[in-house]
Amino acid sequence: MQPNGRLLGGRYELSALIATGGMGQVWQGRDTVLNRDVAVKVLRSEYTGDPTFLARFRAEAQLAAGLVHPNIATLFDYGEVPPADPRGEHLAYLVMELVRGESLSGLLRRERRLTPERTLAVLRQSAAGLAAAHAAGVVHRDVKPGNVLLGSDGAVKITDFGVAVSAASVSLTQTGQVIGTAHYLSPEQAQGARATPASDVYALGVVGYECLSGQRAFDAESSVQVALMQIRDTPAPLPDDVPAGVRRLIESAMVKDPAERFPDAGAFRDAIDDVLAGRPLRQTVPYARTAIMPAVTSAGGTAEPPATRTMPAVTPGQELAPGPEPDPAEEQREHRRRWRILVPLVALLAIAAVVVGGLQLAGSTSDAGGGTAAGPPTPATSSAPSTPPPAPTVQLVNLVSSDYVGRPVSEVQAELTALGFVVSISPQETSDVAEGLVTAVLPDGALPPNSPVTLNYAVTPPPPPAPAPTPAATSAGDSAGQDEKQPDEDESDQNTGGRGNWDGNWDGNGNGGGNGNGRWNG
């Protein structure tokens, strides 16, 4: 059914199909309330019919709606249209900013290679948008040329946040279908690990490689083969005409170990700025966050400065000498070991001070009671109070609700307990979500350890009460007549706003025909 001219959700008039793919269709539309052009993404029925997918997709849409940045395609609205009859489709849709231009994938199909200057310009704006998402605790998980939109005004916008992680919770009936795009999948995602901001950096590095070389970093006949190559293989060197600084930038972003990569898109953006300014990358593990230990009071009462690791000075144009690279995981373990030693030591010092003070007080009291002194006991002179040791810095844990919504409650409870939270569970009767799956995590955000956290999880509502037994005095005819009476079924005839079989098979996010919003997971 073609929904041209129909109102979706009673508000959005769909006019032209922009793209179609594995997760649904992208339409150019018109918001009849605000009188503006929009892009509407309608999801396929195999996703919208799955309660787990809908629960996670709603949570991801809420996160994406909070991302406001010039390099992020703005999410305006999310809606669902229930089926008009039991056999109809349950529609879910996103309303996005309409970017007039084309996707990076369309540009690469036409021009194949981009100059280093143009590539850095696209990567810089893309990294700036992703940096805003990472700062808000949102990981894209599906960065690829189809999700990088190039506006006709020169602006670059990242689109489609959260689609891949929501779709990953759905068991598809089509064999061989892969959610996400293996050509831009980070090694840790290919191995089934959770995506992090460094995963988005890897994908953006692969995008940059493709722009500079004119070909994908890894390519094979199947997505499984490509995923294996992401884990174990090294791409071919970039062409000789790519400057050394740009080459080193892409290589640093595409390191297999996420701990050796730029930690997030903000660090990658800063590194791009250094390359554009002709400055060398600053260290072997670029722009990693540095954890500063608090000052420790020594026995003499002076504060010792925190230990620092100085980097050798690098003059412009000088190559960094190869050497053993620090292991961030080992540094974190050393950090924790120092805390385990430091906290008991501070406690022992405090206890020792109390014991010594008590002994001094007991000694002076004993001398006064013995009567050996010629005069009245001399009052003890109190020394200046010592400076108490600094309290240990509380390490906050960033709790993102959407990471847990739609998962089994026992699994989430164990995971959050291991993170140090005090977890309680609360059943919520609902027929929209499968029983035993988490529907909400309260509260979320940056929380200290031992914070109370409540998990709401779905339970099936109890069946309606059985009808009261028929009194014995009722005649058999009356009883039969009552048995035949059934409550009227609610047969809704509301307008689905263009309900129909809108399934399709997408070939990547982006604008089609030069005007429109992005395409989806291809």
C-alpha positions as CSV (number, residue, x, y, z in Angstrom):
1,M,0.0,0.0,0.0
2,Q,1.4,3.4,-0.9
3,P,0.8,5.9,1.9
4,N,1.2,9.0,-0.4
5,G,-1.0,11.8,0.9
6,R,-2.0,9.9,4.0
7,L,-1.5,11.2,7.5
8,L,0.7,9.0,9.7
9,G,-0.2,9.4,13.4
10,G,-2.8,12.0,12.3
11,R,0.0,14.6,11.7
12,Y,2.7,13.6,9.2
13,E,1.8,13.5,5.5
14,L,4.1,11.2,3.5
15,S,4.8,12.4,0.0
16,A,7.9,10.7,-1.6
17,L,9.8,7.5,-0.8
18,I,13.5,8.3,-0.3
19,A,15.0,4.9,0.5
20,T,14.0,1.3,1.5
21,G,16.0,-1.3,3.3
22,G,16.3,-4.0,5.9
23,M,14.6,-2.1,8.7
24,G,11.9,-0.3,6.8
25,Q,11.4,2.8,4.6
26,V,12.4,6.4,4.7
27,W,9.9,8.9,3.4
28,Q,10.0,12.6,2.8
29,G,7.0,14.1,4.6
30,R,5.3,17.2,5.9
31,D,4.5,18.0,9.5
32,T,1.0,19.4,9.1
33,V,1.0,20.9,12.6
34,L,4.3,22.8,12.5
35,N,4.2,23.2,8.7
36,R,7.7,22.0,8.0
37,D,9.4,19.3,5.8
38,V,10.6,16.2,7.7
39,A,12.0,12.7,7.1
40,V,9.9,9.9,8.4
41,K,11.4,6.4,9.0
42,V,8.8,3.6,9.2
43,L,10.0,0.3,10.7
44,R,9.3,-3.1,9.3
45,S,6.6,-5.3,10.8
46,E,9.0,-8.1,12.0
47,Y,10.5,-5.5,14.3
48,T,7.4,-3.7,15.5
49,G,5.7,-6.9,16.3
50,D,8.4,-7.8,18.8
51,P,7.8,-6.4,22.3
52,T,11.5,-6.6,23.3
53,F,12.5,-4.5,20.2
54,L,9.8,-1.9,20.9
55,A,10.8,-1.5,24.5
56,R,14.5,-0.9,23.7
57,F,13.7,1.2,20.6
58,R,11.6,3.5,22.7
59,A,14.4,3.9,25.2
60,E,16.9,4.6,22.5
61,A,14.6,7.2,20.8
62,Q,14.4,9.0,24.1
63,L,18.2,9.2,24.3
64,A,18.6,10.3,20.7
65,A,15.9,13.0,21.3
66,G,18.2,14.6,23.9
67,L,21.1,15.0,21.5
68,V,21.2,18.5,20.1
69,H,24.3,19.4,18.1
70,P,24.9,21.0,14.7
71,N,26.5,17.8,13.5
72,I,23.7,15.5,14.6
73,A,20.5,15.1,12.6
74,T,17.8,16.2,15.0
75,L,15.1,13.6,16.1
76,F,11.8,15.4,16.3
77,D,9.3,12.7,17.2
78,Y,8.6,9.0,17.8
79,G,5.2,7.4,17.4
80,E,3.4,4.1,17.1
81,V,0.1,3.3,15.3
82,P,-1.7,0.2,16.6
83,P,-3.3,-2.2,14.1
84,A,-6.9,-1.6,13.2
85,D,-7.6,-5.4,13.4
86,P,-5.8,-8.4,14.9
87,R,-4.1,-9.2,11.6
88,G,-2.9,-5.7,10.9
89,E,0.5,-4.2,11.3
90,H,1.7,-2.4,14.4
91,L,3.6,0.6,12.9
92,A,6.5,2.5,14.6
93,Y,8.2,5.5,13.2
94,L,10.8,8.2,13.8
95,V,10.4,11.7,12.5
96,M,13.8,13.3,11.8
97,E,15.3,16.5,10.5
98,L,15.3,16.5,6.7
99,V,18.8,17.1,5.4
100,R,18.9,18.4,1.9
101,G,22.0,17.0,0.2
102,E,23.3,13.4,0.0
103,S,24.9,10.8,2.0
104,L,28.7,10.1,2.1
105,S,28.0,6.7,0.6
106,G,26.4,8.4,-2.4
107,L,29.3,10.7,-2.8
108,L,31.8,7.8,-2.7
109,R,29.8,5.9,-5.3
110,R,30.1,8.9,-7.6
111,E,33.7,10.1,-6.9
112,R,35.2,6.9,-5.4
113,R,38.1,8.8,-3.6
114,L,38.2,12.1,-1.7
115,T,41.2,14.3,-1.1
116,P,42.9,14.3,2.3
117,E,41.6,17.8,3.0
118,R,38.0,17.0,2.2
119,T,38.3,13.7,4.1
120,L,39.5,15.5,7.2
121,A,36.7,18.0,6.9
122,V,34.1,15.3,6.9
123,L,35.8,13.3,9.7
124,R,36.2,16.4,11.8
125,Q,32.5,17.4,11.7
126,S,31.4,13.7,12.2
127,A,33.7,13.4,15.2
128,A,32.3,16.6,16.7
129,G,28.7,15.2,16.5
130,L,29.8,11.8,17.9
131,A,31.7,13.6,20.7
132,A,28.5,15.3,21.8
133,A,26.7,11.9,21.9
134,H,29.6,10.3,23.8
135,A,29.5,13.1,26.4
136,A,25.8,12.3,26.9
137,G,26.6,8.6,27.4
138,V,25.2,7.6,24.0
139,V,27.2,5.2,21.7
140,H,26.1,5.2,18.0
141,R,27.1,1.6,17.3
142,D,26.6,1.8,13.5
143,V,28.8,4.6,12.1
144,K,29.1,4.2,8.3
145,P,29.1,6.3,5.1
146,G,25.3,5.8,4.8
147,N,24.8,7.4,8.2
148,V,26.9,10.5,7.4
149,L,24.8,13.1,5.7
150,L,26.4,15.9,3.7
151,G,24.1,18.9,3.5
152,S,24.1,21.2,0.5
153,D,25.2,24.0,2.9
154,G,28.4,22.1,3.8
155,A,27.2,20.8,7.1
156,V,27.9,17.2,8.0
157,K,25.3,15.4,10.2
158,I,25.3,12.0,11.9
159,T,22.0,10.2,11.8
160,D,20.4,6.9,13.1
161,F,21.4,6.7,16.7
162,G,20.5,3.6,18.5
163,V,18.9,1.6,15.7
164,A,21.5,-1.2,15.6
165,V,21.4,-2.0,19.3
166,S,17.6,-2.1,19.3
167,A,17.5,-4.4,16.3
168,A,20.1,-6.7,17.8
169,S,17.4,-7.9,20.4
170,V,15.1,-9.3,17.7
171,S,15.3,-12.9,16.5
172,L,14.9,-12.5,12.7
173,T,13.2,-15.2,10.6
174,Q,15.4,-14.6,7.6
175,T,18.5,-16.7,7.7
176,G,21.8,-15.0,7.0
177,Q,20.6,-11.5,7.7
178,V,23.1,-9.5,9.8
179,I,22.1,-6.4,11.8
180,G,24.6,-3.6,11.4
181,T,27.2,-3.3,8.7
182,A,30.2,-5.7,9.1
183,H,32.4,-3.5,6.9
184,Y,32.5,-0.8,9.6
185,L,32.1,-3.1,12.7
186,S,34.8,-2.7,15.4
187,P,36.7,-5.9,16.4
188,E,35.2,-5.9,19.8
189,Q,31.7,-5.7,18.4
190,A,32.5,-8.5,15.9
191,Q,33.5,-10.7,18.9
192,G,30.2,-10.0,20.7
193,A,31.5,-7.4,23.2
194,R,29.5,-4.3,24.2
195,A,30.1,-1.2,22.0
196,T,31.9,1.7,23.6
197,P,32.8,5.2,22.3
198,A,36.1,3.7,21.1
199,S,34.0,1.4,18.9
200,D,32.5,4.5,17.1
201,V,36.1,5.8,16.7
202,Y,37.1,2.6,14.9
203,A,34.2,2.8,12.6
204,L,34.9,6.5,11.8
205,G,38.5,5.5,11.1
206,V,37.3,2.8,8.7
207,V,35.1,5.5,7.0
208,G,38.2,7.7,6.6
209,Y,40.2,4.8,5.2
210,E,37.5,4.3,2.5
211,C,37.5,8.0,1.6
212,L,41.3,8.1,1.2
213,S,41.8,4.8,-0.6
214,G,38.7,4.5,-2.7
215,Q,38.0,1.0,-1.4
216,R,36.7,-0.6,1.8
217,A,39.3,-1.6,4.4
218,F,38.0,-5.2,4.4
219,D,35.8,-6.9,1.9
220,A,34.7,-10.5,1.3
221,E,31.8,-12.5,0.0
222,S,30.0,-12.8,3.3
223,S,29.5,-10.6,6.3
224,V,30.9,-13.3,8.5
225,Q,34.2,-13.3,6.6
226,V,34.3,-9.5,6.8
227,A,33.7,-9.7,10.6
228,L,36.6,-12.2,11.0
229,M,38.9,-9.9,8.9
230,Q,38.0,-7.0,11.3
231,I,39.2,-9.1,14.2
232,R,42.5,-10.5,12.8
233,D,43.6,-8.8,9.6
234,T,45.4,-5.6,8.8
235,P,44.1,-3.5,5.8
236,A,46.3,-2.7,2.9
237,P,48.5,0.5,3.3
238,L,46.9,3.7,2.3
239,P,48.0,5.2,-1.1
240,D,51.4,6.9,-1.2
241,D,49.8,10.3,-1.9
242,V,48.2,10.3,1.6
243,P,50.3,12.6,4.0
244,A,52.1,10.9,6.8
245,G,50.1,12.7,9.5
246,V,46.8,11.7,8.0
247,R,48.0,8.1,7.6
248,R,49.1,8.0,11.3
249,L,45.7,9.4,12.3
250,I,43.7,6.7,10.5
251,E,46.0,3.9,11.7
252,S,45.6,5.1,15.3
253,A,41.8,5.1,15.0
254,M,41.8,1.6,13.5
255,V,43.9,-0.1,16.2
256,K,42.4,-3.5,17.0
257,D,42.6,-3.1,20.8
258,P,40.1,-0.5,22.0
259,A,42.3,0.4,24.9
260,E,45.0,1.5,22.4
261,R,42.6,3.7,20.4
262,F,41.4,7.2,20.8
263,P,39.1,6.8,23.8
264,D,36.2,8.7,22.3
265,A,35.2,10.9,19.4
266,G,36.2,14.1,21.3
267,A,39.8,12.8,21.5
268,F,39.7,11.9,17.8
269,R,38.4,15.4,16.9
270,D,41.3,16.9,18.8
271,A,43.7,14.7,17.0
272,I,42.2,15.8,13.6
273,D,42.7,19.4,14.7
274,D,46.4,18.7,15.4
275,V,46.8,17.1,12.0
276,L,45.1,20.1,10.3
277,A,47.5,22.4,12.1
278,G,50.6,20.4,11.2
279,R,51.2,19.2,14.7
280,P,52.3,15.6,15.4
281,L,50.1,13.3,17.4
282,R,51.0,13.8,21.1
283,Q,51.7,10.3,22.4
284,T,51.7,6.6,21.5
285,V,48.2,6.0,23.0
286,P,46.7,9.3,21.7
287,Y,44.9,11.7,23.9
288,A,44.0,9.1,26.6
289,R,42.3,10.4,29.7
290,T,44.8,10.7,32.6
291,A,43.6,9.6,36.1
292,I,45.3,11.8,38.8
293,M,45.8,10.2,42.3
294,P,44.9,12.5,45.2
295,A,47.8,14.0,47.3
296,V,48.9,11.7,50.2
297,T,50.0,13.3,53.5
298,S,53.3,11.9,54.5
299,A,54.5,11.2,58.1
300,G,56.1,14.7,58.3
301,G,52.8,16.4,57.4
302,T,53.7,17.6,54.0
303,A,51.6,16.8,51.0
304,E,53.4,14.7,48.3
305,P,52.6,15.7,44.8
306,P,50.8,13.1,42.7
307,A,53.1,10.9,40.5
308,T,53.1,12.1,36.9
309,R,54.4,10.5,33.8
310,T,56.2,13.0,31.6
311,M,56.3,12.4,27.8
312,P,59.5,13.2,25.9
313,A,59.4,16.5,24.0
314,V,58.6,16.0,20.3
315,T,59.6,18.7,17.9
316,P,57.4,19.4,14.8
317,G,58.1,16.9,12.1
318,Q,59.9,14.5,14.4
319,E,58.7,10.8,14.3
320,L,57.9,9.1,17.6
321,A,60.5,6.5,18.4
322,P,59.0,3.0,18.6
323,G,58.9,1.5,22.0
324,P,56.8,-0.5,24.4
325,E,53.3,0.9,24.6
326,P,51.7,1.2,28.0
327,D,48.9,-1.2,28.8
328,P,45.9,0.9,30.0
329,A,44.3,-2.2,31.6
330,E,47.4,-2.8,33.6
331,E,47.5,0.9,34.6
332,Q,43.9,0.7,35.8
333,R,44.8,-2.5,37.8
334,E,47.7,-0.6,39.4
335,H,45.4,2.3,40.2
336,R,43.1,0.0,42.1
337,R,46.0,-1.7,43.9
338,R,47.3,1.7,45.1
339,W,43.9,2.5,46.5
340,R,43.6,-0.8,48.3
341,I,46.9,-0.1,49.9
342,L,46.3,3.7,50.5
343,V,42.9,3.5,52.3
344,P,43.9,0.9,55.0
345,L,47.2,2.9,55.5
346,V,45.3,6.1,56.1
347,A,43.0,4.3,58.5
348,L,45.9,2.8,60.4
349,L,47.5,6.2,60.8
350,A,44.3,7.6,62.2
351,I,44.0,4.7,64.7
352,A,47.6,5.1,65.7
353,A,47.1,8.8,66.4
354,V,44.1,8.1,68.6
355,V,46.1,5.4,70.5
356,V,49.1,7.6,71.1
357,G,46.9,10.4,72.3
358,G,45.1,8.1,74.7
359,L,48.4,6.8,76.1
360,Q,49.6,10.4,76.7
361,L,46.4,11.3,78.5
362,A,46.6,8.1,80.7
363,G,50.2,8.9,81.6
364,S,49.4,12.4,82.8
365,T,46.4,11.2,84.8
366,S,48.6,8.6,86.6
367,D,51.2,11.2,87.6
368,A,48.5,13.4,89.1
369,G,47.0,10.6,91.1
370,G,50.4,9.4,92.7
371,G,50.9,12.7,94.6
372,T,54.6,12.8,93.9
373,A,54.5,16.2,92.2
374,A,55.4,19.2,94.4
375,G,52.5,21.3,93.1
376,P,49.2,20.8,91.3
377,P,49.4,18.7,88.1
378,T,50.5,20.7,85.1
379,P,47.7,20.7,82.4
380,A,48.7,19.0,79.2
381,T,49.5,21.3,76.4
382,S,47.4,20.6,73.4
383,S,49.2,20.6,70.1
384,A,47.7,22.0,66.9
385,P,45.3,19.6,65.4
386,S,46.8,17.6,62.5
387,T,45.3,18.0,59.1
388,P,42.9,15.0,58.4
389,P,43.8,12.9,55.5
390,P,41.8,13.7,52.3
391,A,38.8,11.6,51.7
392,P,39.1,9.2,48.9
393,T,37.5,10.4,45.6
394,V,34.2,8.6,44.9
395,Q,34.3,6.9,41.5
396,L,30.9,7.5,39.9
397,V,29.4,4.8,37.6
398,N,27.5,6.0,34.6
399,L,24.2,4.0,34.5
400,V,22.5,4.1,31.1
401,S,18.9,2.8,31.3
402,S,18.7,1.8,27.7
403,D,21.6,-0.6,28.1
404,Y,19.4,-2.8,30.3
405,V,15.8,-2.3,29.1
406,G,14.6,-5.4,27.3
407,R,17.0,-7.8,29.0
408,P,16.1,-10.6,31.6
409,V,15.7,-9.1,35.0
410,S,17.9,-11.7,36.8
411,E,20.7,-11.0,34.4
412,V,20.5,-7.2,34.8
413,Q,20.2,-7.5,38.6
414,A,23.4,-9.6,38.8
415,E,25.2,-7.2,36.5
416,L,24.2,-4.0,38.5
417,T,25.0,-5.7,41.8
418,A,28.5,-6.5,40.5
419,L,28.9,-2.8,39.7
420,G,28.2,-2.0,43.4
421,F,24.6,-0.9,43.3
422,V,21.9,-2.0,45.8
423,V,19.3,-3.4,43.4
424,S,15.7,-4.0,44.1
425,I,13.1,-5.3,41.6
426,S,9.5,-4.3,41.1
427,P,7.1,-6.2,38.9
428,Q,4.9,-4.2,36.5
429,E,1.9,-5.8,34.9
430,T,1.9,-5.3,31.2
431,S,1.1,-7.3,28.0
432,D,3.3,-5.2,25.8
433,V,6.6,-6.7,27.0
434,A,7.6,-10.3,27.4
435,E,7.4,-11.6,31.0
436,G,10.7,-11.3,33.0
437,L,12.2,-8.5,30.8
438,V,13.3,-5.2,32.3
439,T,11.1,-2.2,31.4
440,A,12.9,0.6,33.3
441,V,15.9,1.3,35.4
442,L,15.5,4.0,38.0
443,P,17.4,6.2,38.5
444,D,20.0,6.4,35.8
445,G,23.0,8.7,35.1
446,A,26.2,9.1,37.1
447,L,25.7,7.3,40.4
448,P,28.1,6.6,43.3
449,P,28.5,2.9,44.5
450,N,26.0,1.5,46.9
451,S,23.3,3.7,45.3
452,P,19.8,2.1,45.4
453,V,18.5,1.1,42.0
454,T,15.1,-0.2,41.1
455,L,14.5,-2.5,38.2
456,N,10.9,-2.6,36.8
457,Y,10.2,-5.8,35.0
458,A,7.2,-7.1,33.1
459,V,4.8,-9.7,34.5
460,T,1.8,-11.0,32.6
461,P,-1.5,-9.6,34.0
462,P,-3.7,-12.1,35.7
463,P,-6.5,-13.6,33.7
464,P,-10.0,-12.0,34.2
465,P,-12.0,-13.5,37.0
466,A,-14.2,-16.5,36.1
467,P,-17.9,-15.8,35.9
468,A,-20.0,-16.5,39.0
469,P,-21.5,-20.0,39.1
470,T,-25.1,-20.2,37.9
471,P,-27.6,-20.4,40.8
472,A,-29.2,-23.8,41.2
473,A,-32.7,-22.4,40.7
474,T,-31.8,-21.2,37.2
475,S,-33.5,-23.3,34.5
476,A,-31.4,-25.2,32.0
477,G,-32.7,-23.0,29.2
478,D,-31.7,-19.8,31.0
479,S,-28.3,-21.2,31.8
480,A,-27.6,-22.1,28.2
481,G,-28.7,-18.7,27.1
482,Q,-26.2,-17.1,29.5
483,D,-23.4,-19.4,28.4
484,E,-23.9,-18.2,24.8
485,K,-23.6,-14.5,25.8
486,Q,-20.0,-13.2,25.2
487,P,-18.7,-9.7,25.8
488,D,-18.5,-7.6,22.7
489,E,-15.0,-7.5,21.2
490,D,-13.4,-4.1,20.8
491,E,-13.0,-3.9,17.0
492,S,-11.2,-0.6,16.6
493,D,-11.5,1.0,13.2
494,Q,-9.1,3.9,13.7
495,N,-7.2,5.1,10.8
496,T,-3.7,3.6,10.7
497,G,-2.4,6.5,8.8
498,G,-1.2,4.5,5.8
499,R,-1.0,1.0,7.3
500,G,0.2,-1.6,4.9
501,N,3.1,-3.8,4.0
502,W,5.9,-1.3,4.0
503,D,8.7,-3.8,4.3
504,G,11.8,-3.3,2.2
505,N,15.4,-4.1,1.9
506,W,17.7,-1.1,2.4
507,D,21.1,-0.6,0.9
508,G,22.5,1.8,3.5
509,N,21.5,5.1,5.2
510,G,21.5,8.3,3.4
511,N,19.6,10.7,1.2
512,G,18.3,9.4,-2.1
513,G,18.2,11.4,-5.3
514,G,20.1,14.3,-3.7
515,N,17.4,15.3,-1.1
516,G,16.3,13.5,1.9
517,N,17.5,12.1,5.2
518,G,19.7,9.1,5.8
519,R,19.3,5.4,4.9
520,W,19.3,2.7,7.4
521,N,21.2,-0.5,8.4
522,G,22.2,-2.0,5.1
